[in-house]
Structures are given as structure tokens and as C-alpha cells.
């Protein structure tokens, strides 16, 4: 139990530290703005120190407290689920009719998913490197053209726009409260929104199956990395497209009529997990990888992203 808790807590804390560092230094833009917001909101409270060190210590203490609480709950629920897992005979009686996922959807996106991933990586790097208006404008222009020509999946657009608005609002509020200049705040706000929009375009333009195929090929090339081969095998056996939404609806149905008590909800969720695991129908082993081909339009897409990156060499003013 202690080893499970330590492992879970270590993974969670590491992930939260990286995410928080990204938010402070990329979304908010700097530690002094983050600390300024901390002082503005909490500086008048007694017994709380002020300044950058205090802001980091308060953030670290909050992350540590959440790590301990959430990891303890997670390990307890996992242990209960594993101990109460239905026997093999009962799992075999459950339906397993979900079809395996095709390598790529029947209506292919316009661009090769490898080109989409490469262009998005260039755009990400450019946005992380600078918030100059000319750079932001170049990335925005490239993204608008990429959106207009991608013929992508519409499913992730609504969530992507909502998250972009949320992240941009956070950057704007932190900038104003933290004492940053309005021009700097607006540039950081625009960058936060563009980062999310590029990620949304990546998902829409490449498609779920396309992203999966790019990840599989990358993992095959990294076969010497520990666990890369296992991760590639798992990706190849994932279920059909749309199964996540169906599982989500099943979860809502499983907890809808349960008493609003932790034990009852946990039992309903664990039952749902067992049922979903039994219904999973993996892709047949040894399936041929999807046939991908780089075409001239894919090269143009990447070349335009590189052209946007060239604005990094231009003077910021």
C-alpha cells in the first residue's frame, strides 16, 4: 500500500510541478507577475509573507497537500477495485461486441497526419520562443489558413475554443493583477489562446486515428526506450473511434441513480470500469499499419509554418 501511494504521489506531484511551471512561465509569462497577483490577492492576510518566494512556497504547499489527498483517495479506490474485480467467468459472459478501430477514418483528412504534427510542432516552438506581435500575427495567419484548408474533424472545436478562452482569461487577469504592462499582458493572452488553438487544430486536422498512427510510428522508432514497445502495442489495440464518448455516457448512467455518498459512487464507478473493460474488443494482432503518403500540399503546410517561424529573426518593434 505504501509503495503504491508513493508511486502514485510521485507521478502526480511531478506532473503538477511541470504543469504549474508551464502556467507560471509561459501562460502568465513570468514569476514576478505571478507573485504580484499572489500579493494582490493574499498579501493583506495575516501571517502570510509576500514576494516571489512566498508565492512559490504557497503554491508548492497547495500542490503537496492536493497530492497527498488525491493520491490517498486514488490508491484506496484502485485497491478496492482490484480486490472486487469480477472473476474471469463473469467477465466472459459480458458482451464484447464493440468493433475494432480502423487504422484511419473512411473520410481521410486533407493533410497527412505526420505533416500536421510537424507543422503544429513548429508553431508550438515559435509561440514558446516569442510573444512579439509580428510573430503572433504570423502564427495566427498560418493557423487561419491551416484551419480553412484542413477539412478536419469538428468534434474537438467546441472544447478547444472553451479552453482557449479560459486560458486566455487567466493570462489576462494575472497580467492585470500582477502589474504587467497592458501591451505585455495582451501579447501573453494572445499566445495562451494560440497555443490551445494550435493544439485543437492538430487534433481536428489529423483526426483521432491520425494522431494515434503518428504516435505508434514514433514509439516504434523509440523501441530502445523502456516501455516504448509496450506503449506501441497498447496503442495498436485501442478500441473503436467514439468509444470514449460511449463510455462517458455509460458512466453517467451508472452514477445517475446512486446515493450521493462516496462509497456508493465509488462502487458504481468501479462496476462501470469492470463492465467497460469486459466490453473492450481489441484490434486484431498483426494488423497492417495505415498507408500514409506525403503529398505536395503537406509540404506546403509545413513550409508555411516554417515561414511563420522565420519572423523570429525580425525585429520585435
C-alpha positions in Angstrom: 0.0 0.0 0.0 2.8 2.4 0.9 4.7 1.7 -2.3 1.6 2.3 -4.4 0.9 5.5 -2.6 4.5 6.7 -3.1 4.5 5.8 -6.8 1.1 7.5 -7.4 2.1 10.6 -5.4 5.4 10.9 -7.2 3.8 10.8 -10.6 1.1 13.2 -9.6 3.5 15.7 -8.0 5.9 15.6 -10.9 3.0 16.2 -13.4 1.7 19.1 -11.3 5.1 20.7 -10.9 5.6 20.7 -14.7 2.1 22.0 -15.4 2.5 24.7 -12.8 5.9 25.8 -14.1 4.4 25.9 -17.6 1.5 28.1 -16.4 3.7 30.5 -14.5 6.5 31.0 -17.1 4.5 30.5 -20.3 0.8 31.4 -19.7 1.3 34.0 -17.0 4.6 34.9 -18.5 6.9 35.5 -15.6 7.4 34.8 -11.9 7.1 38.5 -10.9 3.7 38.7 -12.4 2.6 35.5 -10.7 3.9 36.8 -7.4 2.3 40.2 -8.0 -1.1 38.5 -8.4 -0.4 36.5 -5.2 0.4 39.6 -3.3 -2.6 41.4 -4.6 -5.0 38.6 -3.6 -3.4 37.3 -0.4 -0.9 39.9 0.6 -3.2 41.6 3.2 -3.9 38.3 5.0 -2.2 38.0 8.4 0.7 35.5 8.9 1.2 35.2 5.1 4.5 36.5 3.8 4.8 38.4 0.5 7.0 38.2 -2.5 8.2 35.6 -5.1 9.5 33.1 -2.6 6.2 33.3 -0.6 4.2 32.7 -3.8 6.2 29.7 -4.8 6.1 28.3 -1.2 2.3 28.7 -1.0 1.9 27.1 -4.5 4.2 24.2 -3.5 2.3 23.7 -0.2 -1.0 23.6 -2.1 0.3 21.1 -4.6 1.7 18.9 -1.9 -1.5 18.9 0.1 -3.5 18.0 -3.0 -1.0 15.3 -3.9 -1.3 13.6 -0.5 -5.1 13.8 -0.5 -5.8 12.8 -4.1 -3.2 10.0 -4.2 -4.6 8.5 -1.0 -8.1 8.5 -2.5 -6.9 7.1 -5.8 -4.9 4.3 -4.2 -7.7 3.3 -1.9 -10.2 3.2 -4.8 -7.9 1.3 -7.0 -7.2 -1.3 -4.3 -10.9 -1.7 -3.7 -11.5 -2.1 -7.4 -8.8 -4.7 -7.9 -9.9 -6.7 -4.9 -13.5 -6.6 -6.1 -12.8 -7.2 -9.8 -15.3 -9.7 -11.3 -13.9 -13.2 -11.9 -12.9 -14.3 -15.4 -16.0 -16.4 -15.9 -18.3 -13.5 -15.2 -16.3 -11.2 -17.5 -16.6 -13.6 -20.3 -20.4 -13.6 -20.1 -20.5 -9.8 -20.7 -21.0 -8.5 -24.3 -17.9 -7.8 -26.3 -19.4 -6.5 -29.5 -17.6 -3.2 -30.0 -15.8 -3.3 -33.3 -12.1 -2.6 -33.6 -11.0 0.8 -34.8 -9.9 1.2 -38.4 -6.4 2.5 -39.0 -7.8 5.7 -40.4 -11.3 7.0 -40.8 -13.1 6.3 -44.0 -13.0 10.0 -45.0 -9.4 11.0 -44.7 -8.4 14.4 -43.6 -6.9 16.6 -46.2 -3.3 16.5 -44.8 -1.0 13.7 -43.9 -1.1 13.4 -40.0 2.7 13.5 -39.9 2.7 16.8 -41.7 0.0 18.1 -39.4 2.1 17.1 -36.4 5.3 18.6 -37.8 3.6 21.9 -38.6 2.0 22.1 -35.2 5.3 21.4 -33.5 6.9 24.3 -35.4 4.0 26.6 -34.4 4.3 25.5 -30.7 8.0 26.2 -30.8 7.5 29.6 -32.3 4.9 30.6 -29.7 7.1 29.4 -26.9 10.1 31.4 -28.2 8.4 34.8 -28.5 5.4 37.0 -27.9 6.3 39.7 -30.4 3.2 40.9 -32.2 4.7 40.1 -35.6 5.3 36.5 -34.5 1.9 36.2 -33.1 0.3 37.6 -36.2 2.3 35.3 -38.4 1.3 32.2 -36.4 -2.4 33.4 -36.4 -2.3 33.9 -40.2 -0.8 30.4 -40.7 -3.4 28.9 -38.3 -6.3 30.6 -40.1 -5.1 29.2 -43.5 -4.5 25.8 -42.0 -8.0 25.7 -40.5 -9.6 26.8 -43.8 -7.9 24.1 -45.8 -7.7 21.2 -43.3 -11.2 19.6 -43.8 -10.8 18.5 -40.2 -12.9 16.9 -37.6 -15.4 19.3 -35.9 -15.7 17.3 -32.7 -12.8 18.9 -30.7 -13.6 22.5 -31.8 -16.1 23.5 -29.1 -14.0 22.2 -26.2 -10.8 23.7 -27.7 -12.5 27.2 -28.0 -13.7 27.0 -24.4 -10.3 26.0 -23.1 -8.6 28.7 -25.2 -10.9 31.3 -23.7 -10.3 30.0 -20.2 -6.5 30.0 -20.5 -6.5 33.4 -22.2 -8.7 34.9 -19.5 -6.4 33.5 -16.8 -3.3 35.1 -18.5 -5.2 38.4 -18.9 -6.3 38.5 -15.2 -2.9 37.5 -13.9 -1.2 40.2 -16.0 -3.5 43.0 -14.8 -3.4 42.0 -11.2 0.4 41.2 -11.3 1.3 44.7 -12.6 2.4 43.8 -16.1 2.1 46.4 -18.8 -1.1 46.2 -20.9 0.9 45.5 -24.1 2.8 42.7 -22.5 -0.4 41.3 -20.9 -2.2 41.3 -24.3 0.6 39.6 -26.0 0.8 36.9 -23.4 -3.0 36.5 -23.6 -2.9 36.1 -27.3 -0.1 33.5 -27.0 -2.1 31.5 -24.5 -5.1 31.4 -26.8 -3.0 30.5 -29.8 -1.3 27.6 -28.0 -4.6 26.0 -27.3 -5.9 26.7 -30.8 -2.9 25.1 -32.4 -3.4 22.0 -30.3 -7.1 22.0 -31.2 -6.2 22.3 -34.9 -3.8 19.4 -34.5 -6.5 17.1 -33.2 -9.0 18.3 -35.8 -6.8 18.2 -38.8 -5.0 14.9 -38.1 -8.0 13.1 -36.7 -8.1 10.8 -33.7 -6.8 7.8 -35.8 -4.2 10.0 -37.5 -2.7 11.2 -34.2 -2.8 7.6 -33.0 -0.9 6.5 -36.1 1.8 9.2 -35.7 2.2 8.2 -32.0 2.5 4.5 -33.0 5.2 5.2 -35.5 7.1 7.4 -33.1 7.0 4.7 -30.5 8.3 2.1 -33.0 11.3 4.3 -33.7 11.9 4.7 -30.0 11.9 1.0 -29.4 15.1 1.2 -27.3 13.3 3.5 -24.7 12.0 1.5 -21.8 8.2 0.7 -22.1 8.1 2.2 -25.7 7.3 -1.2 -27.2 4.6 -1.9 -24.7 3.1 1.5 -25.3 3.1 0.9 -29.0 1.4 -2.4 -28.6 -1.3 -0.8 -26.4 -1.9 1.9 -29.0 -2.4 -0.7 -31.7 -5.1 -2.5 -29.7 -7.1 0.5 -28.7 -10.8 0.3 -29.4 -13.0 2.0 -31.9 -13.3 5.7 -32.5 -16.1 7.2 -30.5 -15.9 4.6 -27.7 -14.7 7.2 -25.2 -17.9 9.2 -25.6 -20.0 6.0 -25.3 -18.1 5.1 -22.2 -18.7 8.5 -20.8 -22.5 8.2 -21.3 -22.4 4.8 -19.7 -20.7 6.3 -16.7 -23.3 9.0 -16.3 -26.0 6.3 -16.4 -24.1 4.2 -13.8 -23.9 7.1 -11.2 -27.2 8.9 -12.0 -29.4 7.0 -9.6 -26.8 6.3 -6.9 -26.9 7.9 -3.5 -24.6 10.9 -3.3 -22.2 9.2 -0.9 -18.5 8.5 -1.6 -18.8 4.7 -1.0 -21.9 4.3 -3.3 -20.4 6.5 -6.1 -17.1 4.6 -5.9 -18.8 1.3 -6.1 -20.8 2.4 -9.1 -17.7 3.7 -10.9 -15.8 0.5 -10.2 -18.6 -1.6 -11.6 -18.6 0.6 -14.7 -14.9 0.1 -15.1 -15.3 -3.6 -15.0 -18.1 -3.6 -17.5 -16.3 -1.4 -19.9 -13.1 -3.5 -19.7 -15.2 -6.6 -20.5 -16.8 -4.9 -23.5 -13.4 -3.9 -25.0 -12.7 -5.5 -28.3 -9.0 -5.1 -29.2 -7.9 -4.7 -32.8 -6.7 -7.9 -34.3 -3.0 -8.6 -33.7 -0.6 -8.1 -36.6 -2.9 -5.6 -38.4 -1.1 -3.7 -41.2 -0.1 -0.1 -40.4 -2.1 2.6 -42.1 -0.8 3.7 -45.5 0.4 7.3 -45.4 1.8 9.4 -48.2 3.2 12.8 -48.1 1.8 15.0 -50.9 2.8 18.5 -52.2 0.1 20.1 -50.1 1.6 18.5 -47.0 5.0 20.0 -47.8 3.3 23.4 -48.4 1.6 23.2 -44.9 4.9 22.6 -43.2 6.7 25.2 -45.3 4.2 27.9 -44.3 4.7 27.0 -40.6 8.5 27.4 -41.1 7.8 30.7 -42.8 5.9 31.9 -39.8 8.9 30.8 -37.7 11.2 33.0 -39.8 9.5 36.1 -38.2 11.5 35.3 -35.1 14.5 36.8 -36.9 12.7 40.1 -37.5 13.0 43.0 -35.0 10.3 43.0 -32.4 9.5 46.6 -32.8 
